[in-house]
Amino acid sequence: MNKKGQEINVLGYALVFLVMFFIGGIIGAFSLPEFSGRFFVSGLVFGVFATGAGTVVLKLVFNR
């Protein structure tokens, strides 16, 4: 059963992901060389690391 604060927490992570996705996409569009999907790729990387999911994956991979 979900507690009341969990829904707000998920919504907060979703909003942070969306904002950082667009910020990362704009940064990637200006800084990366020309290739198809650079806005999406850089936005996805920014969004994943902004929510903390990327850090968890890196810890799992490199802490053996």
Buried (B, 14 or more C-beta within 10 A) or exposed (E): EEEEEEEEEEEEBEEBBEEBBBBBBBBBEEEEEEEEEBBEBBBBBBBBBBBEEBEEEEEEEEEE
